[in-house]
Amino acid sequence: MTCFRITDSNQGYYIITTNLEFMSKYRLFMTKGGSMVVMMSKLLGLDYPSYCRLMRDEYGAQLCNKTHRYISIHFPEKTKELIELVALLNKRINIYVNMRKA
């Protein structure tokens, strides 16, 4: 089972979403007011603004809703690089989950 996946928004772009079943199974829900996008940035060793810039500059993402609490990150295409990024996020979340079990 994987935690992160690429989802077609049916509005002309793709987003990285979380598998709520995975989150529930491993009790990874964020505290009230938290966001899974922050977890993705931390899995990459970045703060959230740096993560947003990385997604824009290296993955061609469009940063939307800049006036909201968290920026929405929209990818115009489901590229090989985006698939590899999601695989890396899943690898790192599984390392974290296994460390918590020990």
SETIDREN-483742 format. One record per residue (C-alpha): residue number from 1; residue in one letter; z, x, y. Coordinates in Angstrom, 3 decimals. Example, Ala and Ser with C-alpha at 12.3 -4.5 7.8 and 13.67 -1.06 7.14 Angstrom:
REM residues 2
+-----+----+----------+----------+----------+
|   i | aa |        Z |        X |        Y |
+-----+----+----------+----------+----------+
|   1 |  A |    7.800 |   12.300 |   -4.500 |
|   2 |  S |    7.140 |   13.670 |   -1.060 |
+-----+----+----------+----------+----------+
//
This chain:
REM residues 102
+-----+----+----------+----------+----------+
|   i | aa |        Z |        X |        Y |
+-----+----+----------+----------+----------+
|   1 |  M |    0.000 |    0.000 |    0.000 |
|   2 |  T |   -0.860 |    1.293 |    3.449 |
|   3 |  C |    0.865 |    0.672 |    6.749 |
|   4 |  F |   -2.016 |    1.101 |    9.200 |
|   5 |  R |   -5.550 |   -0.237 |    9.019 |
|   6 |  I |   -8.583 |   -0.715 |   11.215 |
|   7 |  T |   -9.209 |   -4.343 |   12.079 |
|   8 |  D |  -12.332 |   -5.895 |   13.584 |
|   9 |  S |  -11.211 |   -7.959 |   16.566 |
|  10 |  N |  -14.323 |  -10.175 |   16.360 |
|  11 |  Q |  -14.666 |   -9.498 |   20.094 |
|  12 |  G |  -16.835 |   -6.391 |   19.890 |
|  13 |  Y |  -14.188 |   -3.758 |   19.242 |
|  14 |  Y |  -11.780 |   -2.466 |   16.585 |
|  15 |  I |   -8.015 |   -1.982 |   16.760 |
|  16 |  I |   -5.446 |   -0.219 |   14.606 |
|  17 |  T |   -3.066 |   -2.800 |   13.176 |
|  18 |  T |    0.033 |   -2.621 |   11.016 |
|  19 |  N |    0.599 |   -4.189 |    7.627 |
|  20 |  L |    3.637 |   -6.425 |    8.100 |
|  21 |  E |    4.290 |   -6.505 |    4.347 |
|  22 |  F |    4.614 |   -2.703 |    4.357 |
|  23 |  M |    6.838 |   -2.837 |    7.432 |
|  24 |  S |    9.109 |   -5.412 |    5.829 |
|  25 |  K |    9.282 |   -3.636 |    2.464 |
|  26 |  Y |   10.427 |   -0.381 |    4.071 |
|  27 |  R |   12.363 |   -2.000 |    6.932 |
|  28 |  L |   10.352 |   -0.297 |    9.621 |
|  29 |  F |   10.490 |   -3.043 |   12.219 |
|  30 |  M |   11.122 |   -1.796 |   15.701 |
|  31 |  T |   14.092 |   -3.004 |   17.707 |
|  32 |  K |   13.625 |   -5.816 |   20.177 |
|  33 |  G |   11.199 |   -4.738 |   22.855 |
|  34 |  G |    9.734 |   -1.927 |   20.741 |
|  35 |  S |    6.136 |   -1.520 |   19.744 |
|  36 |  M |    4.304 |   -0.152 |   16.739 |
|  37 |  V |    1.930 |    1.742 |   19.015 |
|  38 |  V |    4.852 |    3.918 |   20.017 |
|  39 |  M |    5.476 |    4.633 |   16.330 |
|  40 |  M |    1.859 |    5.768 |   15.956 |
|  41 |  S |    2.234 |    8.188 |   18.859 |
|  42 |  K |    5.464 |    9.587 |   17.408 |
|  43 |  L |    3.824 |   10.082 |   13.995 |
|  44 |  L |    1.314 |   12.315 |   15.776 |
|  45 |  G |    4.068 |   14.175 |   17.657 |
|  46 |  L |    3.014 |   12.780 |   21.029 |
|  47 |  D |    4.574 |   10.720 |   23.776 |
|  48 |  Y |    2.862 |    7.384 |   24.390 |
|  49 |  P |    0.843 |    8.375 |   27.502 |
|  50 |  S |   -0.497 |   11.469 |   25.698 |
|  51 |  Y |   -1.386 |    9.321 |   22.675 |
|  52 |  C |   -3.355 |    6.945 |   24.924 |
|  53 |  R |   -5.239 |    9.838 |   26.506 |
|  54 |  L |   -5.984 |   11.300 |   23.056 |
|  55 |  M |   -7.383 |    7.971 |   21.856 |
|  56 |  R |   -9.559 |    7.706 |   24.985 |
|  57 |  D |  -10.752 |   11.310 |   25.149 |
|  58 |  E |  -11.194 |   12.171 |   21.466 |
|  59 |  Y |  -11.884 |    8.790 |   19.838 |
|  60 |  G |  -13.796 |    7.017 |   22.608 |
|  61 |  A |  -11.257 |    4.223 |   22.948 |
|  62 |  Q |  -11.096 |    1.902 |   25.908 |
|  63 |  L |   -7.604 |    1.523 |   27.370 |
|  64 |  C |   -6.972 |   -2.102 |   28.360 |
|  65 |  N |   -4.144 |   -4.138 |   29.895 |
|  66 |  K |   -2.846 |   -1.195 |   31.896 |
|  67 |  T |   -0.492 |   -3.439 |   33.846 |
|  68 |  H |    1.300 |   -4.644 |   30.694 |
|  69 |  R |    4.235 |   -2.964 |   28.994 |
|  70 |  Y |    1.976 |   -1.278 |   26.424 |
|  71 |  I |   -1.695 |   -0.449 |   26.844 |
|  72 |  S |   -4.102 |   -2.021 |   24.349 |
|  73 |  I |   -6.360 |    0.525 |   22.691 |
|  74 |  H |   -9.818 |   -0.772 |   21.743 |
|  75 |  F |  -12.293 |    1.296 |   19.743 |
|  76 |  P |  -15.978 |    0.447 |   20.247 |
|  77 |  E |  -16.956 |    1.605 |   16.750 |
|  78 |  K |  -15.377 |    2.172 |   13.358 |
|  79 |  T |  -16.243 |    5.852 |   13.174 |
|  80 |  K |  -15.555 |    8.419 |   10.476 |
|  81 |  E |  -13.074 |   10.081 |   12.854 |
|  82 |  L |  -11.190 |    6.821 |   13.395 |
|  83 |  I |  -10.979 |    6.266 |    9.624 |
|  84 |  E |   -9.602 |    9.812 |    9.251 |
|  85 |  L |   -7.047 |    9.157 |   12.016 |
|  86 |  V |   -5.769 |    6.048 |   10.243 |
|  87 |  A |   -5.594 |    7.995 |    6.968 |
|  88 |  L |   -3.490 |   10.649 |    8.747 |
|  89 |  L |   -1.168 |    7.987 |   10.203 |
|  90 |  N |   -0.723 |    6.465 |    6.739 |
|  91 |  K |   -0.024 |    9.876 |    5.223 |
|  92 |  R |    2.635 |   10.606 |    7.836 |
|  93 |  I |    4.337 |    7.192 |    7.599 |
|  94 |  N |    4.527 |    7.640 |    3.823 |
|  95 |  I |    6.157 |   11.052 |    4.278 |
|  96 |  Y |    8.691 |    9.412 |    6.612 |
|  97 |  V |    9.362 |    6.559 |    4.160 |
|  98 |  N |    9.862 |    9.014 |    1.276 |
|  99 |  M |   12.255 |   11.128 |    3.360 |
| 100 |  R |   14.327 |    8.004 |    4.108 |
| 101 |  K |   14.567 |    7.211 |    0.377 |
| 102 |  A |   15.982 |   10.644 |   -0.458 |
+-----+----+----------+----------+----------+
//
